[in-house]
Amino acid sequence: MPQAPVPLLVLTTAEDDVELINRTLRDAGHPVRCSWLKRVDALEEAIAKVRPQLLWYYADRFSVPIRDVAKLRQQAGGTVPLLVIRSAADENAITEALLEGAQDLVSPARRERLAAVAEREMRSYRLEQALNTTLHSASQYKKQLKDFLAGAADAIAYVQEGIVVEANQAWAELFGMSSADAIDAPLMDLFDVPSQAAVKGAVVACLKNQWKGEPLKVGILMRDGSISSLSLLLEPTTHDGEPGVKLSVPRETPERSAPEDLVEQTVHKDPTTGFYHRRRFIELLTKRLTSANRGGVRALAYIRPDKFGEIEDEVGPLASEDLLVKIADILRATAHAKDLCGRFGGNVFTMLLERGTLRDVEAWAEHAVSQISDHIFEVAENTLSISCTIGIAEVGPGTDRVEALVADAEKANQRGRQRGGNQAVLEETSDESTQIQRFDQIWVHQIKAALVENRFKLAHLPIASLSGDPKVLYDTVLKMVDEQGDEVPAADFIHAARRNKLLRAVDRWVIGATLEFCRKQQLDGVFVKLSHESMLDGTLLDWLGKQVQASGVSPTKICFQISEEDVTQYLKQTKALAEQLKALGFSFAIEHFGIGRDPMRVLTQMPLQYLKIDGSLMQSLATNQALQEKVRGFIKAAEKRKVLTIAERVEDANTMAVLFQLGAAYMQGHYLQEAEVVLEERE
C-alpha cells in the first residue's frame, strides 16, 4: 500500500522555492504534498487548514524576523517544526535561527543536508505526537474507560485475578444484574460448568499474550437459572496499571442479507432447526463428495431419537417439534464449522462430518449421544429425557455414492436401535471381504507406481507452542499424487499399504524426503511416523545412519514417532529401538496416546521426549470434565518424566483454551493451520 504524502507548508513569495523543496524531498524518497503560502499574516489559518508536519520559512523573501514567525506558529498550535531557509547557512546563522525558535536553518544550495534535516524533523514530529497521545490517554484513561463502557453497544468487562473489576451497563444487563452487582463478581460464577475450563484457559493464555483473539463458545448463567449460548471475545489489557483481561460480547446487529443468502435461509433450510432440508442436504452432500478432502476422513451420521413415537403421543405434535428443535441445538453445538447438517425428514437428522480419523468420528458420536441422554428437556410444561441412536458410515471405497452412503448409515442406526438404542454404531465392514481385496489390488498397484515414479509428496503441519517456546516444529503429512495429477490423502491408501506390507518402503521414502526438507528449511524439529514394519526391520538403523551422513542433517532435527497401538503390541522391540535412536541423537515420541488398554504402563516404560495425546480425546474435551481430568493426568505424568506433551487434531478455540488450562506444552491440528506443502518431492 503506497504511503500517504506528508503535508508541508512553504512560506515564500516564489513558486520556484516550493518546487525546490518538493523535488528535493521526493528525490530523497519522501512523498510530500507542499502547500504554498505567500503571506505571513495568513500563517495561523494555513496551519489549521493544512495541518503540516513541517513549516518551511524562506527568511530572505520577507522582512519578518524568525522569532515572529515562530510566535505565530506557537499561537497556531506550537508543535509543527519550523525550518528556515537562507542562502547563507553558516554556524552563526544556524545558531541565531535556533535561538529565535526554529528547529534548524538550511541553505537551498545544500540539498542533501536539506533532505536529511527534513527527514530528522518529520521523524521527531511523529514521535512527539505519539508520545503526547500516549500521555493524554494515560491521564484520561479512567474517564474514557467509564464513558466508553457506559455508551458501548457491546457487553464489556475487565477481569483481574478472576474478579470482574469493571463492567459496563450492557454487561450487567446481559447477566440480569445491576451495575453494582456486576463489579467484584467472581468470573467463573457467570458461566455454566462445561464452559468454565475453556474460559479459565483462555484467560491464562491472554495473560501470557498467547491468545489470538478467537471467540469462545460459552454458556452463561442467567438470573432465572437458564443458560444462554454466545460467543465471548478475550484480549490482554491493563487496568489501573496491572495486567488483566478484557472480555466482550459483541451485540448482534441486524444485517441485510444478500439475495442468495436469503434464499438459502428461507428456501433451503428448515425454519425450526436451521438444518438443511433433505433435498438441499443431498445436493450439498453430493457436491462435497466430489471435492477433494483436506485430509483425514469423512463420515455420514444418521441420527434418530429413540422411542420418539411414544413421546409424541404423550406431549403432542407441537411439543414434540419443540423437542426436535432442542435436540438440533445440541447437535449444532457439537458440530465443527465445516460439518454439514440436515433434517432428513420427520425426526431424523443427518450430518456429514470431517475429522482426522474414524476414531475421532466415533468419539464425536459417543459424546453427542451422551449430551442428549444427559440433558433434561422442558417442552410444553413437560420435563422429560430422551436418548438417541447414531449410525455412522465412513466415506470410502464403495460408499462414495450418496445412496449407498445413506443406506449404510441408516443400517448402522437400525442395528443400534435393535440393541436398545442410546448408542453410536459404526457400519460393519470386513477386511477379508471381496470388495476390500478388490480395492487393495488397485491401491497396491498405485502405491508401487508412486514409489517408482516418485509421486509421493510431504505436507507439513505446524506444531504450536502453548507455553511460549519459540521452537519451529512440524509434523509430516503424507500424500500421493495419482496418475491424473490429483492429490490423494494417506487415509485413503495407508490401510491397503499396511495389509500388503508396503509400509517399510513408504517409511523410507518419507524419511529421505524429510531429511531433504530439513536440509533446506530453518527449523528445530520434524516428526516422522514409523510403522511396525520399520520398527521390526533390523536394517533400519544402518540405513538411517547412512542417509543422515549423506544429507548432512543433524539427527537432533528428527523425532520418530510410533503409535501407542504398535508400541503396546511390540513393547520390548519399541523400547530397544527408542534407546538406539536416542544414542544416535534422534528424538522419540509416542503418537495417538491415551486410547490403549494400559497407556500409563507404556509411558513409564518408554524412553521418550514427546507424548502426542490422541485427537479423539480432543473431540469433547472443552465440555467433558471427566475427559479433562483424564488428559490432565496424562500431562502431569508426562511432566514428572520430563516428557513434553502435544495435543493432536485440535479443531476449535475452546479446546485450545482448555489445553492452556491443563498445561499441555504444544498442539497441532487444522484449526491452527492447514498442512502446507513445503517440499513437493525428493530430488
C-alpha positions as CSV (number, residue, x, y, z in Angstrom):
1,M,0.0,0.0,0.0
2,P,1.6,3.4,-1.0
3,Q,2.5,5.8,1.7
4,A,0.2,8.8,2.0
5,P,2.0,12.1,1.1
6,V,3.3,14.1,4.0
7,P,1.7,17.6,4.2
8,L,4.2,20.5,4.2
9,L,3.7,24.3,4.4
10,V,6.1,26.5,2.5
11,L,6.1,30.3,3.4
12,T,7.7,32.1,0.4
13,T,6.9,34.6,-2.3
14,A,8.5,32.5,-5.1
15,E,6.9,29.4,-6.6
16,D,10.4,28.0,-7.5
17,D,11.2,27.7,-3.8
18,V,8.2,25.4,-3.3
19,E,9.3,23.3,-6.3
20,L,12.8,23.0,-4.9
21,I,11.6,21.5,-1.6
22,N,9.1,19.3,-3.3
23,R,11.7,17.9,-5.8
24,T,14.5,17.5,-3.2
25,L,12.4,15.5,-0.8
26,R,10.8,13.4,-3.4
27,D,14.2,12.6,-4.9
28,A,15.3,11.5,-1.4
29,G,12.3,9.1,-1.3
30,H,9.9,11.1,0.8
31,P,6.4,11.5,-0.7
32,V,5.3,15.0,0.2
33,R,2.5,17.4,-0.6
34,C,3.6,21.1,-0.5
35,S,1.2,23.9,0.2
36,W,2.3,27.3,-0.9
37,L,1.7,30.2,1.5
38,K,2.6,33.8,0.2
39,R,1.7,35.9,3.3
40,V,3.0,35.7,6.8
41,D,-0.3,37.1,8.3
42,A,-2.2,34.1,6.9
43,L,0.1,31.6,8.7
44,E,-2.2,30.7,11.6
45,E,-5.1,30.0,9.4
46,A,-2.9,27.9,6.9
47,I,-1.5,25.8,9.8
48,A,-5.1,25.0,11.0
49,K,-6.2,24.1,7.4
50,V,-3.2,22.1,6.1
51,R,-2.1,20.6,9.5
52,P,1.5,20.3,8.2
53,Q,4.3,18.1,9.6
54,L,6.9,20.7,8.6
55,L,6.8,24.5,8.2
56,W,9.4,26.0,5.8
57,Y,10.2,29.7,6.0
58,Y,12.2,31.4,3.3
59,A,13.7,34.2,5.5
60,D,15.4,36.0,2.6
61,R,12.0,36.7,0.9
62,F,10.5,38.5,3.9
63,S,11.5,41.2,6.3
64,V,9.6,39.5,9.2
65,P,12.0,38.2,11.8
66,I,12.2,34.4,12.5
67,R,11.0,35.0,16.1
68,D,7.8,36.5,14.9
69,V,7.1,33.5,12.5
70,A,7.9,31.2,15.4
71,K,5.5,33.1,17.6
72,L,2.7,32.8,15.0
73,R,3.5,29.1,14.7
74,Q,3.2,28.8,18.5
75,Q,-0.2,30.5,18.6
76,A,-1.5,28.1,15.9
77,G,-0.6,25.0,18.0
78,G,3.1,25.2,18.5
79,T,4.2,21.6,17.6
80,V,4.9,21.8,13.9
81,P,8.7,22.0,13.3
82,L,9.9,25.3,11.8
83,L,12.8,25.1,9.3
84,V,14.3,28.3,8.0
85,I,15.9,28.6,4.5
86,R,18.6,31.2,3.8
87,S,21.3,31.5,1.2
88,A,23.9,31.8,3.9
89,A,23.7,28.9,6.4
90,D,26.9,29.2,8.4
91,E,27.2,28.2,12.0
92,N,26.4,31.7,13.2
93,A,23.3,31.9,11.2
94,I,22.2,28.5,12.3
95,T,22.8,29.4,16.0
96,E,20.8,32.6,15.6
97,A,17.8,30.7,14.0
98,L,17.8,28.2,16.8
99,L,17.8,30.9,19.4
100,E,14.8,32.6,17.7
101,G,12.7,29.4,17.8
102,A,13.5,27.5,14.7
103,Q,14.4,23.8,14.7
104,D,17.2,24.4,12.1
105,L,18.4,26.5,9.2
106,V,19.5,25.2,5.8
107,S,20.7,26.5,2.5
108,P,18.9,25.8,-0.8
109,A,22.4,25.0,-2.3
110,R,22.9,22.1,0.1
111,R,20.1,19.9,-1.0
112,E,21.5,16.7,0.7
113,R,21.5,18.5,4.1
114,L,18.1,19.9,3.4
115,A,16.7,16.4,2.9
116,A,18.5,15.0,5.9
117,V,17.2,17.8,8.2
118,A,13.7,17.4,6.9
119,E,13.7,13.6,7.5
120,R,15.0,14.1,11.0
121,E,12.4,16.7,11.9
122,M,9.5,14.7,10.4
123,R,10.5,11.6,12.4
124,S,10.9,13.7,15.6
125,Y,7.4,15.3,15.0
126,R,5.8,11.9,14.6
127,L,7.4,10.6,17.8
128,E,6.4,13.7,19.7
129,Q,2.8,13.3,18.5
130,A,2.7,9.6,19.5
131,L,4.2,10.5,23.0
132,N,1.7,13.2,23.5
133,T,-1.2,10.9,22.5
134,T,0.1,8.3,25.0
135,L,0.4,10.7,27.8
136,H,-3.0,12.1,27.1
137,S,-4.5,8.7,27.0
138,A,-2.9,7.8,30.4
139,S,-4.2,10.9,32.1
140,Q,-7.7,10.5,30.7
141,Y,-7.9,6.7,31.0
142,K,-10.3,6.4,33.9
143,K,-12.8,8.9,32.4
144,Q,-12.5,7.4,28.9
145,L,-13.0,3.9,30.2
146,K,-16.1,4.8,32.1
147,D,-17.6,6.8,29.3
148,F,-16.8,4.1,26.8
149,L,-18.2,1.3,29.0
150,A,-21.4,3.3,29.6
151,G,-22.1,4.0,25.9
152,A,-20.8,0.9,24.2
153,A,-23.2,-1.4,22.5
154,D,-21.1,-4.4,23.3
155,A,-21.1,-6.0,26.7
156,I,-17.7,-5.4,28.1
157,A,-15.9,-6.3,31.4
158,Y,-12.4,-6.2,32.7
159,V,-11.1,-9.0,34.8
160,Q,-8.1,-9.3,37.2
161,E,-7.2,-12.4,39.2
162,G,-10.6,-14.0,38.4
163,I,-12.7,-11.0,39.6
164,V,-14.7,-8.6,37.4
165,V,-13.2,-5.2,38.3
166,E,-15.0,-3.0,35.7
167,A,-18.1,-3.6,33.6
168,N,-20.5,-1.6,31.5
169,Q,-24.3,-1.5,31.7
170,A,-24.6,-3.8,28.8
171,W,-22.5,-6.5,30.6
172,A,-24.7,-6.2,33.7
173,E,-27.9,-6.4,31.7
174,L,-26.5,-9.4,29.8
175,F,-26.4,-11.4,33.1
176,G,-29.6,-9.8,34.5
177,M,-27.6,-8.0,37.2
178,S,-27.4,-4.4,38.5
179,S,-24.3,-2.4,37.7
180,A,-23.2,-2.6,41.3
181,D,-23.6,-6.4,41.5
182,A,-21.6,-6.8,38.3
183,I,-18.5,-5.4,39.9
184,D,-16.3,-7.6,42.1
185,A,-18.2,-10.7,40.9
186,P,-16.1,-13.9,40.5
187,L,-15.8,-14.5,36.8
188,M,-16.4,-18.3,36.9
189,D,-19.8,-17.8,38.6
190,L,-21.1,-16.3,35.4
191,F,-20.6,-19.4,33.2
192,D,-22.1,-22.8,33.2
193,V,-19.8,-25.7,34.3
194,P,-19.0,-27.1,30.8
195,S,-17.7,-23.6,29.8
196,Q,-15.5,-22.9,32.8
197,A,-12.4,-24.8,31.8
198,A,-12.3,-23.0,28.4
199,V,-12.8,-19.6,29.9
200,K,-10.1,-20.3,32.5
201,G,-7.7,-21.5,29.8
202,A,-8.3,-18.5,27.6
203,V,-7.8,-16.1,30.4
204,V,-4.5,-17.8,31.3
205,A,-3.4,-17.6,27.6
206,C,-4.4,-13.9,27.4
207,L,-2.3,-13.0,30.4
208,K,0.7,-14.8,28.7
209,N,-0.1,-12.8,25.5
210,Q,-0.6,-16.2,23.7
211,W,-4.3,-15.8,22.8
212,K,-5.0,-14.9,19.2
213,G,-8.4,-13.4,19.7
214,E,-10.5,-16.4,18.7
215,P,-14.1,-16.3,20.0
216,L,-15.1,-18.9,22.6
217,K,-18.4,-20.7,22.5
218,V,-19.7,-20.4,26.1
219,G,-22.9,-20.8,28.1
220,I,-23.7,-18.0,30.6
221,L,-25.9,-18.4,33.7
222,M,-28.9,-16.2,33.8
223,R,-30.7,-15.0,36.9
224,D,-33.7,-17.2,36.2
225,G,-31.4,-20.3,36.1
226,S,-31.5,-20.7,32.3
227,I,-28.4,-20.9,30.2
228,S,-27.7,-18.7,27.1
229,S,-25.1,-19.6,24.5
230,L,-23.0,-16.9,23.0
231,S,-19.5,-16.0,21.7
232,L,-17.0,-14.4,24.1
233,L,-14.0,-12.4,22.9
234,L,-10.9,-12.0,25.1
235,E,-7.8,-9.8,24.8
236,P,-5.0,-8.9,27.2
237,T,-5.1,-5.4,28.7
238,T,-4.1,-3.4,31.7
239,H,-6.3,-1.9,34.4
240,D,-5.0,0.6,36.9
241,G,-1.5,-0.3,35.7
242,E,-2.0,-4.0,36.4
243,P,-2.3,-6.8,33.8
244,G,-5.8,-8.0,33.2
245,V,-8.2,-9.4,30.5
246,K,-10.9,-7.6,28.6
247,L,-14.0,-9.7,27.9
248,S,-16.6,-8.6,25.4
249,V,-19.7,-10.0,23.9
250,P,-20.5,-8.2,20.6
251,R,-24.1,-7.1,20.4
252,E,-25.7,-8.6,17.3
253,T,-26.9,-6.0,14.8
254,P,-29.3,-6.9,12.0
255,E,-27.6,-7.1,8.7
256,R,-29.2,-7.1,5.3
257,S,-28.6,-10.5,3.7
258,A,-27.5,-10.9,0.1
259,P,-30.3,-12.4,-2.1
260,E,-28.6,-15.7,-2.4
261,D,-28.2,-15.9,1.5
262,L,-31.9,-15.1,1.9
263,V,-32.9,-17.8,-0.5
264,E,-30.6,-20.3,1.3
265,Q,-32.1,-19.5,4.7
266,T,-35.7,-19.3,3.7
267,V,-36.0,-21.9,1.0
268,H,-33.3,-24.5,1.7
269,K,-33.3,-24.7,5.5
270,D,-35.8,-26.0,8.0
271,P,-37.2,-22.9,9.7
272,T,-37.4,-24.5,13.1
273,T,-34.0,-26.2,13.4
274,G,-31.9,-24.2,10.9
275,F,-30.7,-27.5,9.3
276,Y,-30.8,-28.1,5.6
277,H,-34.0,-29.7,4.1
278,R,-33.5,-33.2,2.8
279,R,-33.3,-32.3,-0.9
280,R,-30.8,-29.5,-0.3
281,F,-28.7,-31.6,2.1
282,I,-28.4,-34.3,-0.6
283,E,-27.4,-31.7,-3.2
284,L,-24.7,-30.3,-0.9
285,L,-23.6,-33.8,0.2
286,T,-23.2,-34.9,-3.4
287,K,-21.1,-31.8,-4.2
288,R,-19.0,-32.3,-1.1
289,L,-18.2,-35.9,-2.0
290,T,-16.9,-34.8,-5.4
291,S,-14.5,-32.3,-3.9
292,A,-11.1,-33.2,-2.5
293,N,-10.8,-33.9,1.2
294,R,-8.3,-31.8,3.1
295,G,-7.1,-35.0,4.8
296,G,-8.4,-37.3,7.4
297,V,-11.8,-39.0,7.0
298,R,-15.4,-38.1,6.1
299,A,-18.4,-39.9,7.6
300,L,-22.2,-39.6,7.5
301,A,-24.0,-39.7,10.8
302,Y,-27.7,-40.8,10.8
303,I,-29.3,-39.6,14.0
304,R,-32.7,-40.6,15.3
305,P,-34.3,-40.2,18.7
306,D,-35.2,-43.4,20.5
307,K,-38.9,-44.2,21.0
308,F,-39.9,-40.8,19.7
309,G,-43.4,-42.0,18.8
310,E,-44.2,-42.7,22.4
311,I,-43.1,-39.2,23.4
312,E,-45.1,-37.6,20.6
313,D,-48.2,-39.5,21.9
314,E,-47.5,-38.2,25.4
315,V,-46.8,-34.5,24.7
316,G,-48.4,-33.9,21.4
317,P,-47.1,-32.9,17.9
318,L,-46.3,-29.3,18.7
319,A,-44.3,-30.0,21.9
320,S,-42.5,-32.9,20.1
321,E,-41.5,-30.5,17.4
322,D,-40.0,-28.2,20.1
323,L,-38.1,-31.2,21.4
324,L,-36.6,-31.9,18.0
325,V,-35.5,-28.2,17.9
326,K,-33.7,-28.6,21.2
327,I,-32.0,-31.8,20.0
328,A,-30.9,-29.9,16.9
329,D,-29.4,-27.2,19.1
330,I,-27.3,-29.8,21.0
331,L,-26.1,-31.3,17.7
332,R,-25.2,-27.9,16.3
333,A,-23.2,-27.1,19.4
334,T,-21.1,-30.3,18.9
335,A,-20.6,-29.6,15.1
336,H,-17.4,-28.2,13.6
337,A,-17.5,-25.3,11.2
338,K,-17.2,-27.5,8.0
339,D,-19.8,-30.1,9.1
340,L,-22.9,-30.3,7.0
341,C,-26.2,-30.6,9.0
342,G,-29.5,-31.7,7.6
343,R,-33.0,-32.6,8.7
344,F,-33.5,-35.7,6.7
345,G,-37.2,-36.0,7.3
346,G,-39.5,-36.3,10.3
347,N,-37.4,-37.0,13.4
348,V,-34.2,-37.9,11.5
349,F,-31.1,-35.7,11.3
350,T,-28.1,-36.3,9.2
351,M,-24.6,-34.8,9.5
352,L,-21.6,-35.1,7.2
353,L,-18.5,-35.0,9.5
354,E,-14.9,-34.2,8.6
355,R,-12.4,-35.4,11.2
356,G,-8.8,-36.5,11.4
357,T,-9.6,-40.2,11.9
358,L,-12.5,-42.6,12.1
359,R,-11.8,-42.8,15.8
360,D,-12.5,-39.1,16.1
361,V,-15.8,-39.6,14.4
362,E,-16.8,-42.3,16.9
363,A,-15.7,-40.1,19.8
364,W,-17.9,-37.3,18.5
365,A,-20.9,-39.6,18.1
366,E,-20.4,-41.0,21.6
367,H,-20.2,-37.5,23.0
368,A,-23.3,-36.4,21.1
369,V,-25.3,-39.4,22.4
370,S,-24.2,-38.6,25.9
371,Q,-25.0,-35.0,25.7
372,I,-28.6,-35.8,24.5
373,S,-29.2,-38.5,27.1
374,D,-27.9,-36.4,30.0
375,H,-30.0,-33.4,29.1
376,I,-33.3,-32.6,30.8
377,F,-35.7,-31.2,28.2
378,E,-38.5,-28.8,29.1
379,V,-41.3,-28.6,26.5
380,A,-44.9,-27.5,26.9
381,E,-44.7,-27.7,30.7
382,N,-43.3,-31.2,30.5
383,T,-40.0,-32.2,31.9
384,L,-38.5,-35.3,30.1
385,S,-35.4,-37.1,29.0
386,I,-34.7,-38.8,25.7
387,S,-31.9,-40.8,24.1
388,C,-30.9,-41.2,20.5
389,T,-29.0,-43.6,18.3
390,I,-26.4,-42.5,15.8
391,G,-25.4,-44.7,12.8
392,I,-22.1,-43.9,11.1
393,A,-21.0,-44.7,7.6
394,E,-17.5,-43.8,6.5
395,V,-17.0,-42.3,3.1
396,G,-14.6,-44.5,1.2
397,P,-14.4,-47.2,-1.4
398,G,-17.8,-48.4,-2.3
399,T,-19.6,-45.8,-0.2
400,D,-18.8,-42.7,-2.2
401,R,-22.2,-42.6,-3.8
402,V,-24.8,-40.8,-1.8
403,E,-27.4,-43.6,-2.0
404,A,-25.0,-46.2,-0.7
405,L,-23.7,-43.9,2.0
406,V,-27.1,-43.0,3.4
407,A,-28.2,-46.7,3.3
408,D,-25.1,-47.8,5.2
409,A,-25.6,-45.1,7.9
410,E,-29.3,-46.0,8.2
411,K,-28.5,-49.7,8.6
412,A,-26.0,-48.9,11.3
413,N,-28.6,-46.8,13.1
414,Q,-31.1,-49.7,12.8
415,R,-28.7,-52.1,14.4
416,G,-28.1,-49.7,17.3
417,R,-31.9,-49.3,17.9
418,Q,-32.3,-53.1,17.8
419,R,-29.7,-53.3,20.5
420,G,-31.6,-51.0,22.8
421,G,-30.7,-47.5,21.5
422,N,-28.7,-44.8,23.2
423,Q,-25.5,-45.6,21.4
424,A,-23.3,-44.9,18.4
425,V,-22.8,-47.7,15.8
426,L,-20.3,-47.8,13.0
427,E,-21.2,-49.6,9.8
428,E,-19.9,-53.2,9.8
429,T,-17.2,-54.0,7.3
430,S,-14.8,-56.9,6.9
431,D,-11.2,-56.5,5.8
432,E,-11.4,-60.0,4.3
433,S,-14.4,-59.1,2.1
434,T,-14.1,-59.5,-1.7
435,Q,-14.7,-55.7,-2.0
436,I,-11.7,-54.8,0.2
437,Q,-9.5,-57.3,-1.7
438,R,-10.5,-55.8,-5.0
439,F,-9.7,-52.2,-3.8
440,D,-6.5,-53.4,-2.3
441,Q,-5.3,-54.6,-5.7
442,I,-5.9,-51.2,-7.1
443,W,-4.2,-49.4,-4.2
444,V,-1.2,-51.8,-4.3
445,H,-0.6,-51.0,-7.9
446,Q,-0.9,-47.2,-7.3
447,I,1.4,-47.3,-4.3
448,K,4.1,-49.2,-6.1
449,A,3.8,-47.0,-9.1
450,A,4.0,-43.9,-6.9
451,L,7.2,-45.2,-5.3
452,V,8.8,-45.9,-8.6
453,E,7.7,-42.7,-10.3
454,N,8.3,-40.5,-7.2
455,R,4.7,-39.4,-6.9
456,F,4.5,-39.0,-3.2
457,K,4.8,-35.6,-1.5
458,L,5.1,-34.4,2.0
459,A,3.0,-31.6,3.5
460,H,3.9,-30.2,6.9
461,L,1.6,-29.3,9.8
462,P,2.9,-26.7,12.2
463,I,3.1,-27.7,15.9
464,A,2.3,-24.6,18.0
465,S,3.6,-24.0,21.5
466,L,1.2,-23.3,24.3
467,S,4.0,-22.2,26.7
468,G,5.8,-19.6,24.6
469,D,8.5,-21.9,23.4
470,P,9.9,-20.4,20.2
471,K,10.8,-23.7,18.6
472,V,9.8,-24.3,15.0
473,L,8.3,-27.8,14.9
474,Y,6.4,-29.6,12.1
475,D,4.6,-32.9,11.8
476,T,4.7,-34.7,8.4
477,V,1.6,-35.4,6.4
478,L,2.0,-37.9,3.5
479,K,0.1,-37.5,0.3
480,M,0.1,-39.3,-3.1
481,V,-0.3,-37.8,-6.5
482,D,-2.3,-40.2,-8.7
483,E,-1.8,-40.7,-12.4
484,Q,-4.3,-37.9,-13.2
485,G,-2.3,-35.5,-11.0
486,D,-4.8,-35.3,-8.2
487,E,-3.7,-35.4,-4.5
488,V,-4.7,-38.5,-2.5
489,P,-4.6,-38.3,1.3
490,A,-2.8,-41.0,3.1
491,A,-6.0,-42.1,4.9
492,D,-7.3,-43.4,1.5
493,F,-4.4,-45.8,0.9
494,I,-2.4,-46.4,4.1
495,H,-4.6,-49.3,5.3
496,A,-4.1,-51.1,2.0
497,A,-0.3,-50.5,2.3
498,R,-0.4,-51.9,5.8
499,R,-2.4,-55.0,4.8
500,N,0.0,-55.6,1.9
501,K,3.3,-55.0,3.8
502,L,4.3,-51.8,1.8
503,L,4.8,-49.6,4.8
504,R,8.5,-50.2,5.1
505,A,9.1,-48.8,1.6
506,V,6.8,-45.8,2.2
507,D,8.5,-45.1,5.5
508,R,11.9,-44.9,3.8
509,W,10.6,-42.5,1.2
510,V,9.2,-40.3,3.9
511,I,12.5,-40.3,5.9
512,G,14.5,-39.4,2.8
513,A,12.1,-36.6,1.9
514,T,12.2,-35.3,5.4
515,L,16.0,-35.2,5.5
516,E,15.9,-33.1,2.3
517,F,13.2,-30.8,3.9
518,C,15.4,-30.3,7.0
519,R,18.4,-29.6,4.8
520,K,16.6,-26.7,3.0
521,Q,14.5,-25.2,5.8
522,Q,15.3,-23.4,9.0
523,L,13.6,-25.4,11.8
524,D,14.1,-27.1,15.1
525,G,12.4,-30.4,14.5
526,V,10.2,-32.6,12.3
527,F,8.1,-35.6,13.5
528,V,8.2,-38.6,11.3
529,K,6.0,-41.7,11.6
530,L,7.5,-45.2,11.8
531,S,5.3,-48.2,11.1
532,H,5.6,-51.5,12.9
533,E,7.3,-52.9,9.7
534,S,10.1,-50.3,10.1
535,M,10.3,-50.8,13.8
536,L,10.9,-54.6,13.3
537,D,13.3,-54.0,10.4
538,G,16.8,-55.0,11.6
539,T,18.4,-53.0,8.7
540,L,16.7,-49.7,9.6
541,L,19.4,-48.2,11.8
542,D,22.3,-48.9,9.4
543,W,20.3,-47.5,6.5
544,L,19.3,-44.5,8.6
545,G,22.9,-43.7,9.6
546,K,24.0,-43.7,6.0
547,Q,21.1,-41.4,5.0
548,V,21.8,-38.9,7.7
549,Q,25.5,-38.8,7.0
550,A,24.9,-38.3,3.3
551,S,22.4,-35.5,3.9
552,G,24.5,-33.6,6.5
553,V,21.4,-33.0,8.6
554,S,21.7,-33.2,12.4
555,P,19.8,-36.1,13.9
556,T,18.5,-33.7,16.6
557,K,16.1,-32.3,14.0
558,I,14.3,-35.6,13.6
559,C,11.8,-37.1,16.1
560,F,10.5,-40.5,15.2
561,Q,7.0,-41.4,16.4
562,I,5.2,-44.7,16.8
563,S,1.6,-45.2,17.6
564,E,0.6,-46.3,21.0
565,E,-1.1,-49.3,19.4
566,D,2.1,-50.5,17.8
567,V,4.1,-49.8,21.0
568,T,1.7,-51.8,23.1
569,Q,1.9,-54.8,20.7
570,Y,5.7,-54.6,20.4
571,L,6.7,-53.1,23.8
572,K,10.1,-54.8,24.0
573,Q,11.2,-54.0,20.4
574,T,10.0,-50.4,20.7
575,K,11.9,-49.8,23.8
576,A,15.1,-51.1,22.3
577,L,14.6,-49.0,19.1
578,A,13.9,-45.9,21.1
579,E,17.1,-46.3,23.1
580,Q,19.1,-46.9,19.9
581,L,17.6,-43.8,18.2
582,K,18.4,-41.7,21.3
583,A,22.0,-42.9,21.2
584,L,22.2,-41.7,17.6
585,G,20.9,-38.3,18.5
586,F,17.3,-38.6,17.4
587,S,14.2,-37.9,19.5
588,F,11.4,-40.3,20.1
589,A,7.7,-39.9,20.6
590,I,4.5,-41.9,21.0
591,E,1.6,-40.7,19.0
592,H,-2.2,-41.4,19.4
593,F,-1.6,-41.9,23.1
594,G,-4.3,-42.4,25.6
595,I,-6.7,-44.9,23.9
596,G,-4.9,-48.2,24.5
597,R,-5.7,-50.7,27.3
598,D,-2.8,-49.5,29.5
599,P,-1.4,-46.2,28.4
600,M,0.3,-45.4,31.7
601,R,2.4,-48.6,31.5
602,V,3.5,-47.6,28.1
603,L,4.5,-44.1,29.3
604,T,6.5,-45.3,32.3
605,Q,8.5,-47.9,30.3
606,M,9.4,-45.9,27.2
607,P,12.5,-43.6,26.9
608,L,10.8,-40.7,25.0
609,Q,11.0,-36.9,24.7
610,Y,7.4,-36.2,23.4
611,L,4.0,-37.6,24.1
612,K,1.2,-36.9,21.5
613,I,-2.2,-37.2,23.0
614,D,-4.7,-38.8,20.6
615,G,-7.0,-36.4,18.8
616,S,-10.1,-38.4,19.6
617,L,-9.7,-37.2,23.2
618,M,-9.9,-33.7,21.9
619,Q,-13.4,-34.1,20.4
620,S,-15.3,-33.2,23.5
621,L,-12.5,-32.0,25.8
622,A,-13.9,-28.5,26.0
623,T,-17.1,-29.6,27.8
624,N,-16.3,-33.0,29.3
625,Q,-14.9,-32.7,32.8
626,A,-14.1,-36.4,33.1
627,L,-12.1,-36.3,29.9
628,Q,-10.3,-33.2,31.1
629,E,-9.2,-35.0,34.2
630,K,-8.0,-37.9,32.2
631,V,-6.0,-35.7,29.9
632,R,-4.7,-33.7,32.8
633,G,-3.5,-37.0,34.4
634,F,-1.6,-37.8,31.2
635,I,0.0,-34.4,31.1
636,K,1.1,-34.5,34.8
637,A,2.5,-38.0,34.4
638,A,4.5,-36.9,31.4
639,E,5.8,-33.8,33.2
640,K,7.1,-35.9,36.0
641,R,9.2,-37.8,33.4
642,K,10.2,-34.5,31.7
643,V,8.3,-35.5,28.6
644,L,6.6,-32.7,26.6
645,T,3.0,-33.3,25.6
646,I,1.4,-32.4,22.2
647,A,-2.3,-32.5,21.7
648,E,-3.3,-33.9,18.3
649,R,-6.1,-32.7,16.0
650,V,-7.2,-29.6,17.8
651,E,-10.1,-28.2,15.8
652,D,-11.6,-25.2,17.8
653,A,-10.7,-22.4,20.1
654,N,-12.5,-23.8,23.1
655,T,-10.3,-26.9,23.0
656,M,-7.2,-24.9,22.7
657,A,-8.2,-22.8,25.7
658,V,-8.8,-25.9,27.8
659,L,-5.3,-27.2,26.8
660,F,-3.8,-24.0,28.1
661,Q,-5.5,-24.6,31.4
662,L,-4.5,-28.3,31.6
663,G,-0.8,-27.4,30.9
664,A,-0.2,-29.1,27.6
665,A,3.1,-28.0,26.0
666,Y,2.1,-28.0,22.3
667,M,-0.8,-28.6,20.0
668,Q,-1.4,-29.4,16.3
669,G,-4.4,-29.6,14.0
670,H,-6.2,-28.0,11.1
671,Y,-7.7,-25.3,13.5
672,L,-4.1,-24.0,13.9
673,Q,-3.2,-24.2,10.2
674,E,-3.8,-26.4,7.2
675,A,-0.8,-28.6,6.3
676,E,1.5,-26.8,3.8
677,V,3.4,-28.5,1.0
678,V,6.9,-27.2,1.6
679,L,8.8,-29.9,-0.3
680,E,6.8,-31.5,-3.1
681,E,9.1,-34.4,-4.0
682,R,12.5,-35.8,-3.4
683,E,15.3,-34.7,-5.7
